Amino acid sequence: MKQKLLIFLLGCMLCSFAPAPPALKIARLKYNGGGDWYANKTSLPNLIEFCNKQLGMQLHPEEEVVEPGSADIFNYPFVHLTGHGNIIFSDQEAKNLRNYLLAGGFLHADDNYGLDKFFRREMKKVFPELDFVELPFSHPIYHQKYNFANGLPKVHEHDNKAPQGFGLIYEGRLVCFYTYECDLGNGWEDQEIYNDPEATRQKALQCGANILQYVFMR
């Protein structure tokens, strides 16, 4: 009996000294074409902090940066793309991004205003056989920890259009979620940058948390 107890205690001690599993990392996509891929500098760190606190995720506190043609993209289960301007994917980058998404990766694109026509054009290189479809409000991405019965929240007004969430769906799996006319990433930024009401920021962070929870819990 004593021997069994000693073995059990020794096992507990070894577990207590074992290194913690590495934190999951998410990345921002650095694309070519001249668009400001680096926009909303505080957005992802704030979203990560929110998810770690409110959802108990163990995400690395800082975002990584990855290029669409890099083999490193396969290290990140979630990649975020934003900006206001032009995007260009080379043939090699489009092929690599496609392989990443088919292998289980996920791309979230947030139109920071002015991105739409460029992003849609380049994603046709990645999935020429697919078209973006608007996701119904009943889609699970809107109903994770937080319930968004009417879809995406509106953070900033631009063209007096309702926010829309579009998806690319490959063989029944959502591989890319595109938030349009929403400015979701602006809502993740430090409060003093845009001086948005705190309620608006919280809705944006909650919606972002839903996206990450959907990706990691699939």
Helices and strands as residue ranges (DSSP letters): H 2-17, E 27-29, H 43-54, E 64-66, G 71-75, E 78-83, H 91-102, E 106-111, H 116-126, E 133-134, G 140-142, E 164-170, E 173-180, H 184-188, H 191-194, H 198-217
